[in-house]
Amino acid sequence: MIDRQAIYILYNDQVGKKLVERFYQLLVVYSQNKKTKPVESCLLKLNDIARKKKTRLVYYDNHSLKEDLSQFIVEEYRLSKIKQK
C-alpha cells in the first residue's frame, strides 16, 4: 500500500520534497513501460526519510507493487477530478 498522507507529509518537508517530486515523475514513466524497480527504489528512499523524521511510512510492501501503483494512480486521478469540480 502507498500511503498518500505520508507522501503529503514528506512533500511539505524540505528533505523529502524533491524525492516526492521524483516519485511522481517515476509514476509517469511507470505508466508507459510498467518497470517497477525505479519506483520501488524511490519508495524505499522515501520510507528511509520518513523513519528519520519519525513520520508515517510511505510504502508498505504487503501487496503486489504493480497493483499498489495502479490503485494509487487511479485514486490520484479521481482526486484530481474531484478538485477540478
Secondary structure as UniProt FT lines:
FT   HELIX           4..11
FT   TURN            14..16
FT   HELIX           17..33
FT   HELIX           37..53
FT   HELIX           65..84
//
